[in-house]
Amino acid sequence: MSSEIIFIVEESPEGGYEAQVLGHAVFTQGETMEEVREAVKDAVRCHFEESDLPASLVNKEEG
């Protein structure tokens, strides 16, 4: 497992923000940037086993 996970945040056409983790089937959304960052953390914890959790998350904003 990589020690770093990169996620992309984009503004949603419906309002708020959408995020996806590069290289993994992890997608989430939130109304604010802070909300979407927390949602990414939760989604990553749900997607990966405890022993495979990355050491850091890197936000690459787009749009």
PDBQT receptor file of N, H, CA, C and O in Angstrom, charges set to zero:
ATOM      1  N   MET A   1       0.831  -1.187   0.000  1.00  0.00    +0.000 N 
ATOM      2  CA  MET A   1       0.000   0.000   0.000  1.00  0.00    +0.000 C 
ATOM      3  C   MET A   1       0.871   1.244   0.000  1.00  0.00    +0.000 C 
ATOM      4  O   MET A   1       1.890   1.300   0.689  1.00  0.00    +0.000 OA
ATOM      5  N   SER A   2       0.473   2.222  -0.762  1.00  0.00    +0.000 N 
ATOM      6  H   SER A   2      -0.355   2.177  -1.322  1.00  0.00    +0.000 HD
ATOM      7  CA  SER A   2       1.183   3.496  -0.808  1.00  0.00    +0.000 C 
ATOM      8  C   SER A   2       1.045   4.232   0.520  1.00  0.00    +0.000 C 
ATOM      9  O   SER A   2       0.019   4.134   1.192  1.00  0.00    +0.000 OA
ATOM     10  N   SER A   3       2.079   4.960   0.883  1.00  0.00    +0.000 N 
ATOM     11  H   SER A   3       2.913   5.039   0.337  1.00  0.00    +0.000 HD
ATOM     12  CA  SER A   3       2.005   5.730   2.120  1.00  0.00    +0.000 C 
ATOM     13  C   SER A   3       1.246   7.032   1.916  1.00  0.00    +0.000 C 
ATOM     14  O   SER A   3       0.969   7.752   2.875  1.00  0.00    +0.000 OA
ATOM     15  N   GLU A   4       0.907   7.335   0.658  1.00  0.00    +0.000 N 
ATOM     16  H   GLU A   4       1.131   6.750  -0.121  1.00  0.00    +0.000 HD
ATOM     17  CA  GLU A   4       0.211   8.582   0.346  1.00  0.00    +0.000 C 
ATOM     18  C   GLU A   4      -0.935   8.300  -0.614  1.00  0.00    +0.000 C 
ATOM     19  O   GLU A   4      -0.772   7.568  -1.590  1.00  0.00    +0.000 OA
ATOM     20  N   ILE A   5      -2.081   8.877  -0.337  1.00  0.00    +0.000 N 
ATOM     21  H   ILE A   5      -2.214   9.473   0.455  1.00  0.00    +0.000 HD
ATOM     22  CA  ILE A   5      -3.248   8.769  -1.207  1.00  0.00    +0.000 C 
ATOM     23  C   ILE A   5      -3.566  10.171  -1.713  1.00  0.00    +0.000 C 
ATOM     24  O   ILE A   5      -3.624  11.121  -0.933  1.00  0.00    +0.000 OA
ATOM     25  N   ILE A   6      -3.773  10.295  -3.026  1.00  0.00    +0.000 N 
ATOM     26  H   ILE A   6      -3.726   9.523  -3.660  1.00  0.00    +0.000 HD
ATOM     27  CA  ILE A   6      -4.120  11.587  -3.620  1.00  0.00    +0.000 C 
ATOM     28  C   ILE A   6      -5.599  11.579  -3.961  1.00  0.00    +0.000 C 
ATOM     29  O   ILE A   6      -6.105  10.634  -4.566  1.00  0.00    +0.000 OA
ATOM     30  N   PHE A   7      -6.291  12.652  -3.562  1.00  0.00    +0.000 N 
ATOM     31  H   PHE A   7      -5.880  13.420  -3.071  1.00  0.00    +0.000 HD
ATOM     32  CA  PHE A   7      -7.691  12.776  -3.938  1.00  0.00    +0.000 C 
ATOM     33  C   PHE A   7      -7.923  14.103  -4.649  1.00  0.00    +0.000 C 
ATOM     34  O   PHE A   7      -7.288  15.114  -4.347  1.00  0.00    +0.000 OA
ATOM     35  N   ILE A   8      -8.849  14.073  -5.602  1.00  0.00    +0.000 N 
ATOM     36  H   ILE A   8      -9.365  13.252  -5.847  1.00  0.00    +0.000 HD
ATOM     37  CA  ILE A   8      -9.205  15.231  -6.417  1.00  0.00    +0.000 C 
ATOM     38  C   ILE A   8     -10.559  15.746  -5.952  1.00  0.00    +0.000 C 
ATOM     39  O   ILE A   8     -11.497  14.970  -5.773  1.00  0.00    +0.000 OA
ATOM     40  N   VAL A   9     -10.658  17.053  -5.757  1.00  0.00    +0.000 N 
ATOM     41  H   VAL A   9      -9.896  17.684  -5.902  1.00  0.00    +0.000 HD
ATOM     42  CA  VAL A   9     -11.918  17.688  -5.375  1.00  0.00    +0.000 C 
ATOM     43  C   VAL A   9     -12.340  18.620  -6.498  1.00  0.00    +0.000 C 
ATOM     44  O   VAL A   9     -11.548  19.429  -6.982  1.00  0.00    +0.000 OA
ATOM     45  N   GLU A  10     -13.599  18.496  -6.907  1.00  0.00    +0.000 N 
ATOM     46  H   GLU A  10     -14.242  17.839  -6.514  1.00  0.00    +0.000 HD
ATOM     47  CA  GLU A  10     -14.163  19.360  -7.937  1.00  0.00    +0.000 C 
ATOM     48  C   GLU A  10     -15.498  19.897  -7.453  1.00  0.00    +0.000 C 
ATOM     49  O   GLU A  10     -16.185  19.260  -6.654  1.00  0.00    +0.000 OA
ATOM     50  N   GLU A  11     -15.860  21.083  -7.947  1.00  0.00    +0.000 N 
ATOM     51  H   GLU A  11     -15.302  21.601  -8.596  1.00  0.00    +0.000 HD
ATOM     52  CA  GLU A  11     -17.186  21.603  -7.651  1.00  0.00    +0.000 C 
ATOM     53  C   GLU A  11     -18.211  20.730  -8.365  1.00  0.00    +0.000 C 
ATOM     54  O   GLU A  11     -18.021  20.351  -9.520  1.00  0.00    +0.000 OA
ATOM     55  N   SER A  12     -19.289  20.418  -7.672  1.00  0.00    +0.000 N 
ATOM     56  H   SER A  12     -19.443  20.726  -6.733  1.00  0.00    +0.000 HD
ATOM     57  CA  SER A  12     -20.350  19.600  -8.242  1.00  0.00    +0.000 C 
ATOM     58  C   SER A  12     -21.323  20.481  -9.023  1.00  0.00    +0.000 C 
ATOM     59  O   SER A  12     -21.634  21.586  -8.578  1.00  0.00    +0.000 OA
ATOM     60  N   PRO A  13     -21.806  20.021 -10.169  1.00  0.00    +0.000 N 
ATOM     61  CA  PRO A  13     -22.808  20.790 -10.913  1.00  0.00    +0.000 C 
ATOM     62  C   PRO A  13     -24.088  21.020 -10.102  1.00  0.00    +0.000 C 
ATOM     63  O   PRO A  13     -24.811  21.988 -10.336  1.00  0.00    +0.000 OA
ATOM     64  N   GLU A  14     -24.358  20.126  -9.151  1.00  0.00    +0.000 N 
ATOM     65  H   GLU A  14     -23.770  19.340  -8.961  1.00  0.00    +0.000 HD
ATOM     66  CA  GLU A  14     -25.553  20.239  -8.317  1.00  0.00    +0.000 C 
ATOM     67  C   GLU A  14     -25.316  21.104  -7.084  1.00  0.00    +0.000 C 
ATOM     68  O   GLU A  14     -26.235  21.320  -6.295  1.00  0.00    +0.000 OA
ATOM     69  N   GLY A  15     -24.093  21.600  -6.910  1.00  0.00    +0.000 N 
ATOM     70  H   GLY A  15     -23.346  21.424  -7.551  1.00  0.00    +0.000 HD
ATOM     71  CA  GLY A  15     -23.728  22.374  -5.728  1.00  0.00    +0.000 C 
ATOM     72  C   GLY A  15     -22.865  21.544  -4.805  1.00  0.00    +0.000 C 
ATOM     73  O   GLY A  15     -22.937  20.316  -4.819  1.00  0.00    +0.000 OA
ATOM     74  N   GLY A  16     -22.056  22.202  -4.010  1.00  0.00    +0.000 N 
ATOM     75  H   GLY A  16     -21.998  23.201  -3.999  1.00  0.00    +0.000 HD
ATOM     76  CA  GLY A  16     -21.149  21.490  -3.122  1.00  0.00    +0.000 C 
ATOM     77  C   GLY A  16     -19.943  20.981  -3.888  1.00  0.00    +0.000 C 
ATOM     78  O   GLY A  16     -19.561  21.542  -4.915  1.00  0.00    +0.000 OA
ATOM     79  N   TYR A  17     -19.346  19.907  -3.377  1.00  0.00    +0.000 N 
ATOM     80  H   TYR A  17     -19.656  19.451  -2.543  1.00  0.00    +0.000 HD
ATOM     81  CA  TYR A  17     -18.109  19.380  -3.943  1.00  0.00    +0.000 C 
ATOM     82  C   TYR A  17     -18.165  17.864  -4.045  1.00  0.00    +0.000 C 
ATOM     83  O   TYR A  17     -18.849  17.198  -3.268  1.00  0.00    +0.000 OA
ATOM     84  N   GLU A  18     -17.433  17.331  -5.019  1.00  0.00    +0.000 N 
ATOM     85  H   GLU A  18     -16.877  17.872  -5.650  1.00  0.00    +0.000 HD
ATOM     86  CA  GLU A  18     -17.277  15.892  -5.201  1.00  0.00    +0.000 C 
ATOM     87  C   GLU A  18     -15.795  15.563  -5.102  1.00  0.00    +0.000 C 
ATOM     88  O   GLU A  18     -14.951  16.355  -5.522  1.00  0.00    +0.000 OA
ATOM     89  N   ALA A  19     -15.478  14.406  -4.550  1.00  0.00    +0.000 N 
ATOM     90  H   ALA A  19     -16.164  13.763  -4.208  1.00  0.00    +0.000 HD
ATOM     91  CA  ALA A  19     -14.080  13.998  -4.426  1.00  0.00    +0.000 C 
ATOM     92  C   ALA A  19     -13.925  12.554  -4.868  1.00  0.00    +0.000 C 
ATOM     93  O   ALA A  19     -14.827  11.734  -4.699  1.00  0.00    +0.000 OA
ATOM     94  N   GLN A  20     -12.768  12.260  -5.436  1.00  0.00    +0.000 N 
ATOM     95  H   GLN A  20     -12.035  12.926  -5.573  1.00  0.00    +0.000 HD
ATOM     96  CA  GLN A  20     -12.425  10.886  -5.788  1.00  0.00    +0.000 C 
ATOM     97  C   GLN A  20     -10.966  10.647  -5.447  1.00  0.00    +0.000 C 
ATOM     98  O   GLN A  20     -10.127  11.539  -5.570  1.00  0.00    +0.000 OA
ATOM     99  N   VAL A  21     -10.680   9.431  -5.018  1.00  0.00    +0.000 N 
ATOM    100  H   VAL A  21     -11.361   8.706  -4.918  1.00  0.00    +0.000 HD
ATOM    101  CA  VAL A  21      -9.311   9.036  -4.704  1.00  0.00    +0.000 C 
ATOM    102  C   VAL A  21      -8.706   8.438  -5.966  1.00  0.00    +0.000 C 
ATOM    103  O   VAL A  21      -9.267   7.509  -6.547  1.00  0.00    +0.000 OA
ATOM    104  N   LEU A  22      -7.572   8.963  -6.387  1.00  0.00    +0.000 N 
ATOM    105  H   LEU A  22      -7.116   9.718  -5.915  1.00  0.00    +0.000 HD
ATOM    106  CA  LEU A  22      -6.926   8.475  -7.608  1.00  0.00    +0.000 C 
ATOM    107  C   LEU A  22      -6.447   7.039  -7.438  1.00  0.00    +0.000 C 
ATOM    108  O   LEU A  22      -5.802   6.691  -6.449  1.00  0.00    +0.000 OA
ATOM    109  N   GLY A  23      -6.781   6.211  -8.431  1.00  0.00    +0.000 N 
ATOM    110  H   GLY A  23      -7.305   6.493  -9.234  1.00  0.00    +0.000 HD
ATOM    111  CA  GLY A  23      -6.317   4.832  -8.435  1.00  0.00    +0.000 C 
ATOM    112  C   GLY A  23      -7.145   3.872  -7.606  1.00  0.00    +0.000 C 
ATOM    113  O   GLY A  23      -6.813   2.691  -7.512  1.00  0.00    +0.000 OA
ATOM    114  N   HIS A  24      -8.229   4.365  -6.996  1.00  0.00    +0.000 N 
ATOM    115  H   HIS A  24      -8.499   5.325  -7.072  1.00  0.00    +0.000 HD
ATOM    116  CA  HIS A  24      -9.083   3.517  -6.163  1.00  0.00    +0.000 C 
ATOM    117  C   HIS A  24     -10.541   3.903  -6.399  1.00  0.00    +0.000 C 
ATOM    118  O   HIS A  24     -10.831   5.035  -6.785  1.00  0.00    +0.000 OA
ATOM    119  N   ALA A  25     -11.437   2.984  -6.173  1.00  0.00    +0.000 N 
ATOM    120  H   ALA A  25     -11.201   2.064  -5.859  1.00  0.00    +0.000 HD
ATOM    121  CA  ALA A  25     -12.866   3.241  -6.339  1.00  0.00    +0.000 C 
ATOM    122  C   ALA A  25     -13.433   3.864  -5.067  1.00  0.00    +0.000 C 
ATOM    123  O   ALA A  25     -14.282   3.276  -4.396  1.00  0.00    +0.000 OA
ATOM    124  N   VAL A  26     -12.952   5.060  -4.749  1.00  0.00    +0.000 N 
ATOM    125  H   VAL A  26     -12.262   5.537  -5.294  1.00  0.00    +0.000 HD
ATOM    126  CA  VAL A  26     -13.406   5.779  -3.560  1.00  0.00    +0.000 C 
ATOM    127  C   VAL A  26     -13.920   7.136  -4.026  1.00  0.00    +0.000 C 
ATOM    128  O   VAL A  26     -13.164   7.944  -4.565  1.00  0.00    +0.000 OA
ATOM    129  N   PHE A  27     -15.213   7.379  -3.811  1.00  0.00    +0.000 N 
ATOM    130  H   PHE A  27     -15.827   6.722  -3.373  1.00  0.00    +0.000 HD
ATOM    131  CA  PHE A  27     -15.867   8.619  -4.211  1.00  0.00    +0.000 C 
ATOM    132  C   PHE A  27     -16.705   9.116  -3.047  1.00  0.00    +0.000 C 
ATOM    133  O   PHE A  27     -17.263   8.316  -2.296  1.00  0.00    +0.000 OA
ATOM    134  N   THR A  28     -16.799  10.431  -2.892  1.00  0.00    +0.000 N 
ATOM    135  H   THR A  28     -16.346  11.081  -3.503  1.00  0.00    +0.000 HD
ATOM    136  CA  THR A  28     -17.637  10.996  -1.841  1.00  0.00    +0.000 C 
ATOM    137  C   THR A  28     -17.978  12.432  -2.203  1.00  0.00    +0.000 C 
ATOM    138  O   THR A  28     -17.533  12.941  -3.232  1.00  0.00    +0.000 OA
ATOM    139  N   GLN A  29     -18.766  13.086  -1.358  1.00  0.00    +0.000 N 
ATOM    140  H   GLN A  29     -19.127  12.673  -0.522  1.00  0.00    +0.000 HD
ATOM    141  CA  GLN A  29     -19.177  14.462  -1.628  1.00  0.00    +0.000 C 
ATOM    142  C   GLN A  29     -19.434  15.198  -0.327  1.00  0.00    +0.000 C 
ATOM    143  O   GLN A  29     -19.519  14.592   0.741  1.00  0.00    +0.000 OA
ATOM    144  N   GLY A  30     -19.557  16.519  -0.433  1.00  0.00    +0.000 N 
ATOM    145  H   GLY A  30     -19.488  17.011  -1.301  1.00  0.00    +0.000 HD
ATOM    146  CA  GLY A  30     -19.863  17.343   0.728  1.00  0.00    +0.000 C 
ATOM    147  C   GLY A  30     -20.308  18.721   0.286  1.00  0.00    +0.000 C 
ATOM    148  O   GLY A  30     -20.031  19.138  -0.838  1.00  0.00    +0.000 OA
ATOM    149  N   GLU A  31     -20.994  19.426   1.162  1.00  0.00    +0.000 N 
ATOM    150  H   GLU A  31     -21.219  19.088   2.076  1.00  0.00    +0.000 HD
ATOM    151  CA  GLU A  31     -21.478  20.768   0.849  1.00  0.00    +0.000 C 
ATOM    152  C   GLU A  31     -20.363  21.812   0.904  1.00  0.00    +0.000 C 
ATOM    153  O   GLU A  31     -20.387  22.779   0.142  1.00  0.00    +0.000 OA
ATOM    154  N   THR A  32     -19.387  21.630   1.795  1.00  0.00    +0.000 N 
ATOM    155  H   THR A  32     -19.367  20.845   2.414  1.00  0.00    +0.000 HD
ATOM    156  CA  THR A  32     -18.270  22.564   1.945  1.00  0.00    +0.000 C 
ATOM    157  C   THR A  32     -16.961  21.806   1.756  1.00  0.00    +0.000 C 
ATOM    158  O   THR A  32     -16.938  20.575   1.771  1.00  0.00    +0.000 OA
ATOM    159  N   MET A  33     -15.870  22.554   1.579  1.00  0.00    +0.000 N 
ATOM    160  H   MET A  33     -15.889  23.554   1.567  1.00  0.00    +0.000 HD
ATOM    161  CA  MET A  33     -14.565  21.900   1.448  1.00  0.00    +0.000 C 
ATOM    162  C   MET A  33     -14.216  21.132   2.717  1.00  0.00    +0.000 C 
ATOM    163  O   MET A  33     -13.699  20.017   2.641  1.00  0.00    +0.000 OA
ATOM    164  N   GLU A  34     -14.488  21.708   3.867  1.00  0.00    +0.000 N 
ATOM    165  H   GLU A  34     -14.907  22.614   3.929  1.00  0.00    +0.000 HD
ATOM    166  CA  GLU A  34     -14.191  21.021   5.127  1.00  0.00    +0.000 C 
ATOM    167  C   GLU A  34     -14.996  19.720   5.228  1.00  0.00    +0.000 C 
ATOM    168  O   GLU A  34     -14.470  18.688   5.645  1.00  0.00    +0.000 OA
ATOM    169  N   GLU A  35     -16.265  19.779   4.845  1.00  0.00    +0.000 N 
ATOM    170  H   GLU A  35     -16.693  20.617   4.506  1.00  0.00    +0.000 HD
ATOM    171  CA  GLU A  35     -17.121  18.591   4.883  1.00  0.00    +0.000 C 
ATOM    172  C   GLU A  35     -16.603  17.509   3.934  1.00  0.00    +0.000 C 
ATOM    173  O   GLU A  35     -16.586  16.332   4.295  1.00  0.00    +0.000 OA
ATOM    174  N   VAL A  36     -16.188  17.888   2.742  1.00  0.00    +0.000 N 
ATOM    175  H   VAL A  36     -16.203  18.844   2.449  1.00  0.00    +0.000 HD
ATOM    176  CA  VAL A  36     -15.705  16.892   1.781  1.00  0.00    +0.000 C 
ATOM    177  C   VAL A  36     -14.368  16.303   2.235  1.00  0.00    +0.000 C 
ATOM    178  O   VAL A  36     -14.112  15.121   2.003  1.00  0.00    +0.000 OA
ATOM    179  N   ARG A  37     -13.520  17.095   2.872  1.00  0.00    +0.000 N 
ATOM    180  H   ARG A  37     -13.728  18.055   3.060  1.00  0.00    +0.000 HD
ATOM    181  CA  ARG A  37     -12.256  16.551   3.402  1.00  0.00    +0.000 C 
ATOM    182  C   ARG A  37     -12.525  15.491   4.468  1.00  0.00    +0.000 C 
ATOM    183  O   ARG A  37     -11.891  14.436   4.475  1.00  0.00    +0.000 OA
ATOM    184  N   GLU A  38     -13.462  15.773   5.362  1.00  0.00    +0.000 N 
ATOM    185  H   GLU A  38     -13.977  16.630   5.357  1.00  0.00    +0.000 HD
ATOM    186  CA  GLU A  38     -13.823  14.796   6.395  1.00  0.00    +0.000 C 
ATOM    187  C   GLU A  38     -14.454  13.557   5.768  1.00  0.00    +0.000 C 
ATOM    188  O   GLU A  38     -14.205  12.436   6.213  1.00  0.00    +0.000 OA
ATOM    189  N   ALA A  39     -15.275  13.761   4.728  1.00  0.00    +0.000 N 
ATOM    190  H   ALA A  39     -15.477  14.672   4.367  1.00  0.00    +0.000 HD
ATOM    191  CA  ALA A  39     -15.911  12.636   4.041  1.00  0.00    +0.000 C 
ATOM    192  C   ALA A  39     -14.863  11.752   3.361  1.00  0.00    +0.000 C 
ATOM    193  O   ALA A  39     -15.007  10.530   3.337  1.00  0.00    +0.000 OA
ATOM    194  N   VAL A  40     -13.813  12.360   2.809  1.00  0.00    +0.000 N 
ATOM    195  H   VAL A  40     -13.697  13.353   2.829  1.00  0.00    +0.000 HD
ATOM    196  CA  VAL A  40     -12.731  11.584   2.192  1.00  0.00    +0.000 C 
ATOM    197  C   VAL A  40     -12.039  10.738   3.248  1.00  0.00    +0.000 C 
ATOM    198  O   VAL A  40     -11.786   9.554   3.023  1.00  0.00    +0.000 OA
ATOM    199  N   LYS A  41     -11.732  11.322   4.384  1.00  0.00    +0.000 N 
ATOM    200  H   LYS A  41     -11.937  12.283   4.567  1.00  0.00    +0.000 HD
ATOM    201  CA  LYS A  41     -11.090  10.562   5.469  1.00  0.00    +0.000 C 
ATOM    202  C   LYS A  41     -11.947   9.364   5.864  1.00  0.00    +0.000 C 
ATOM    203  O   LYS A  41     -11.436   8.255   6.014  1.00  0.00    +0.000 OA
ATOM    204  N   ASP A  42     -13.256   9.590   6.032  1.00  0.00    +0.000 N 
ATOM    205  H   ASP A  42     -13.670  10.492   5.909  1.00  0.00    +0.000 HD
ATOM    206  CA  ASP A  42     -14.166   8.499   6.401  1.00  0.00    +0.000 C 
ATOM    207  C   ASP A  42     -14.221   7.432   5.314  1.00  0.00    +0.000 C 
ATOM    208  O   ASP A  42     -14.190   6.237   5.611  1.00  0.00    +0.000 OA
ATOM    209  N   ALA A  43     -14.302   7.861   4.049  1.00  0.00    +0.000 N 
ATOM    210  H   ALA A  43     -14.327   8.831   3.807  1.00  0.00    +0.000 HD
ATOM    211  CA  ALA A  43     -14.386   6.911   2.938  1.00  0.00    +0.000 C 
ATOM    212  C   ALA A  43     -13.119   6.067   2.837  1.00  0.00    +0.000 C 
ATOM    213  O   ALA A  43     -13.190   4.866   2.579  1.00  0.00    +0.000 OA
ATOM    214  N   VAL A  44     -11.966   6.689   3.040  1.00  0.00    +0.000 N 
ATOM    215  H   VAL A  44     -11.908   7.665   3.249  1.00  0.00    +0.000 HD
ATOM    216  CA  VAL A  44     -10.695   5.952   2.985  1.00  0.00    +0.000 C 
ATOM    217  C   VAL A  44     -10.634   4.936   4.122  1.00  0.00    +0.000 C 
ATOM    218  O   VAL A  44     -10.204   3.801   3.915  1.00  0.00    +0.000 OA
ATOM    219  N   ARG A  45     -11.059   5.333   5.320  1.00  0.00    +0.000 N 
ATOM    220  H   ARG A  45     -11.409   6.255   5.488  1.00  0.00    +0.000 HD
ATOM    221  CA  ARG A  45     -11.065   4.394   6.456  1.00  0.00    +0.000 C 
ATOM    222  C   ARG A  45     -11.994   3.208   6.194  1.00  0.00    +0.000 C 
ATOM    223  O   ARG A  45     -11.714   2.089   6.623  1.00  0.00    +0.000 OA
ATOM    224  N   CYS A  46     -13.096   3.455   5.492  1.00  0.00    +0.000 N 
ATOM    225  H   CYS A  46     -13.324   4.364   5.143  1.00  0.00    +0.000 HD
ATOM    226  CA  CYS A  46     -14.030   2.364   5.181  1.00  0.00    +0.000 C 
ATOM    227  C   CYS A  46     -13.499   1.461   4.062  1.00  0.00    +0.000 C 
ATOM    228  O   CYS A  46     -13.759   0.258   4.062  1.00  0.00    +0.000 OA
ATOM    229  N   HIS A  47     -12.767   2.029   3.124  1.00  0.00    +0.000 N 
ATOM    230  H   HIS A  47     -12.555   3.007   3.123  1.00  0.00    +0.000 HD
ATOM    231  CA  HIS A  47     -12.309   1.294   1.940  1.00  0.00    +0.000 C 
ATOM    232  C   HIS A  47     -11.106   0.395   2.224  1.00  0.00    +0.000 C 
ATOM    233  O   HIS A  47     -11.019  -0.708   1.686  1.00  0.00    +0.000 OA
ATOM    234  N   PHE A  48     -10.184   0.856   3.062  1.00  0.00    +0.000 N 
ATOM    235  H   PHE A  48     -10.254   1.752   3.499  1.00  0.00    +0.000 HD
ATOM    236  CA  PHE A  48      -8.946   0.134   3.316  1.00  0.00    +0.000 C 
ATOM    237  C   PHE A  48      -8.963  -0.557   4.672  1.00  0.00    +0.000 C 
ATOM    238  O   PHE A  48      -9.576  -0.076   5.626  1.00  0.00    +0.000 OA
ATOM    239  N   GLU A  49      -8.278  -1.695   4.737  1.00  0.00    +0.000 N 
ATOM    240  H   GLU A  49      -7.781  -2.085   3.962  1.00  0.00    +0.000 HD
ATOM    241  CA  GLU A  49      -8.071  -2.367   6.016  1.00  0.00    +0.000 C 
ATOM    242  C   GLU A  49      -7.183  -1.486   6.889  1.00  0.00    +0.000 C 
ATOM    243  O   GLU A  49      -6.405  -0.680   6.379  1.00  0.00    +0.000 OA
ATOM    244  N   GLU A  50      -7.301  -1.642   8.190  1.00  0.00    +0.000 N 
ATOM    245  H   GLU A  50      -7.933  -2.297   8.604  1.00  0.00    +0.000 HD
ATOM    246  CA  GLU A  50      -6.498  -0.861   9.140  1.00  0.00    +0.000 C 
ATOM    247  C   GLU A  50      -5.005  -0.915   8.803  1.00  0.00    +0.000 C 
ATOM    248  O   GLU A  50      -4.318   0.105   8.852  1.00  0.00    +0.000 OA
ATOM    249  N   SER A  51      -4.513  -2.093   8.464  1.00  0.00    +0.000 N 
ATOM    250  H   SER A  51      -5.071  -2.921   8.423  1.00  0.00    +0.000 HD
ATOM    251  CA  SER A  51      -3.081  -2.258   8.170  1.00  0.00    +0.000 C 
ATOM    252  C   SER A  51      -2.666  -1.624   6.840  1.00  0.00    +0.000 C 
ATOM    253  O   SER A  51      -1.476  -1.427   6.598  1.00  0.00    +0.000 OA
ATOM    254  N   ASP A  52      -3.633  -1.304   5.976  1.00  0.00    +0.000 N 
ATOM    255  H   ASP A  52      -4.600  -1.465   6.173  1.00  0.00    +0.000 HD
ATOM    256  CA  ASP A  52      -3.340  -0.728   4.664  1.00  0.00    +0.000 C 
ATOM    257  C   ASP A  52      -3.629   0.769   4.567  1.00  0.00    +0.000 C 
ATOM    258  O   ASP A  52      -3.484   1.358   3.496  1.00  0.00    +0.000 OA
ATOM    259  N   LEU A  53      -4.037   1.386   5.675  1.00  0.00    +0.000 N 
ATOM    260  H   LEU A  53      -4.155   0.907   6.545  1.00  0.00    +0.000 HD
ATOM    261  CA  LEU A  53      -4.354   2.814   5.633  1.00  0.00    +0.000 C 
ATOM    262  C   LEU A  53      -3.113   3.626   5.260  1.00  0.00    +0.000 C 
ATOM    263  O   LEU A  53      -2.018   3.349   5.749  1.00  0.00    +0.000 OA
ATOM    264  N   PRO A  54      -3.283   4.632   4.391  1.00  0.00    +0.000 N 
ATOM    265  CA  PRO A  54      -2.138   5.462   4.010  1.00  0.00    +0.000 C 
ATOM    266  C   PRO A  54      -1.699   6.358   5.164  1.00  0.00    +0.000 C 
ATOM    267  O   PRO A  54      -2.484   6.673   6.059  1.00  0.00    +0.000 OA
ATOM    268  N   ALA A  55      -0.440   6.758   5.126  1.00  0.00    +0.000 N 
ATOM    269  H   ALA A  55       0.197   6.502   4.400  1.00  0.00    +0.000 HD
ATOM    270  CA  ALA A  55       0.090   7.660   6.156  1.00  0.00    +0.000 C 
ATOM    271  C   ALA A  55      -0.422   9.082   5.960  1.00  0.00    +0.000 C 
ATOM    272  O   ALA A  55      -0.544   9.837   6.925  1.00  0.00    +0.000 OA
ATOM    273  N   SER A  56      -0.726   9.454   4.701  1.00  0.00    +0.000 N 
ATOM    274  H   SER A  56      -0.628   8.841   3.918  1.00  0.00    +0.000 HD
ATOM    275  CA  SER A  56      -1.208  10.813   4.459  1.00  0.00    +0.000 C 
ATOM    276  C   SER A  56      -2.163  10.857   3.274  1.00  0.00    +0.000 C 
ATOM    277  O   SER A  56      -2.131  10.003   2.388  1.00  0.00    +0.000 OA
ATOM    278  N   LEU A  57      -3.016  11.882   3.285  1.00  0.00    +0.000 N 
ATOM    279  H   LEU A  57      -3.043  12.576   4.005  1.00  0.00    +0.000 HD
ATOM    280  CA  LEU A  57      -3.937  12.175   2.195  1.00  0.00    +0.000 C 
ATOM    281  C   LEU A  57      -3.526  13.512   1.598  1.00  0.00    +0.000 C 
ATOM    282  O   LEU A  57      -3.266  14.468   2.329  1.00  0.00    +0.000 OA
ATOM    283  N   VAL A  58      -3.467  13.582   0.268  1.00  0.00    +0.000 N 
ATOM    284  H   VAL A  58      -3.678  12.805  -0.325  1.00  0.00    +0.000 HD
ATOM    285  CA  VAL A  58      -3.070  14.808  -0.414  1.00  0.00    +0.000 C 
ATOM    286  C   VAL A  58      -4.236  15.282  -1.269  1.00  0.00    +0.000 C 
ATOM    287  O   VAL A  58      -4.750  14.531  -2.097  1.00  0.00    +0.000 OA
ATOM    288  N   ASN A  59      -4.652  16.526  -1.067  1.00  0.00    +0.000 N 
ATOM    289  H   ASN A  59      -4.234  17.136  -0.394  1.00  0.00    +0.000 HD
ATOM    290  CA  ASN A  59      -5.768  17.117  -1.788  1.00  0.00    +0.000 C 
ATOM    291  C   ASN A  59      -5.258  17.866  -3.008  1.00  0.00    +0.000 C 
ATOM    292  O   ASN A  59      -4.458  18.795  -2.892  1.00  0.00    +0.000 OA
ATOM    293  N   LYS A  60      -5.729  17.451  -4.184  1.00  0.00    +0.000 N 
ATOM    294  H   LYS A  60      -6.379  16.697  -4.279  1.00  0.00    +0.000 HD
ATOM    295  CA  LYS A  60      -5.435  18.155  -5.433  1.00  0.00    +0.000 C 
ATOM    296  C   LYS A  60      -6.753  18.733  -5.932  1.00  0.00    +0.000 C 
ATOM    297  O   LYS A  60      -7.558  18.018  -6.528  1.00  0.00    +0.000 OA
ATOM    298  N   GLU A  61      -6.979  20.027  -5.690  1.00  0.00    +0.000 N 
ATOM    299  H   GLU A  61      -6.325  20.607  -5.205  1.00  0.00    +0.000 HD
ATOM    300  CA  GLU A  61      -8.239  20.661  -6.081  1.00  0.00    +0.000 C 
ATOM    301  C   GLU A  61      -8.235  20.973  -7.567  1.00  0.00    +0.000 C 
ATOM    302  O   GLU A  61      -7.212  21.344  -8.141  1.00  0.00    +0.000 OA
ATOM    303  N   GLU A  62      -9.411  20.813  -8.179  1.00  0.00    +0.000 N 
ATOM    304  H   GLU A  62     -10.242  20.511  -7.712  1.00  0.00    +0.000 HD
ATOM    305  CA  GLU A  62      -9.608  21.153  -9.587  1.00  0.00    +0.000 C 
ATOM    306  C   GLU A  62     -10.857  21.996  -9.702  1.00  0.00    +0.000 C 
ATOM    307  O   GLU A  62     -11.622  22.143  -8.749  1.00  0.00    +0.000 OA
ATOM    308  N   GLY A  63     -11.052  22.552 -10.898  1.00  0.00    +0.000 N 
ATOM    309  H   GLY A  63     -10.431  22.433 -11.672  1.00  0.00    +0.000 HD
ATOM    310  CA  GLY A  63     -12.279  23.279 -11.195  1.00  0.00    +0.000 C 
ATOM    311  C   GLY A  63     -12.366  24.503 -10.436  1.00  0.00    +0.000 C 
ATOM    312  O   GLY A  63     -13.342  25.242 -10.566  1.00  0.00    +0.000 OA
TER     313      GLY A  63
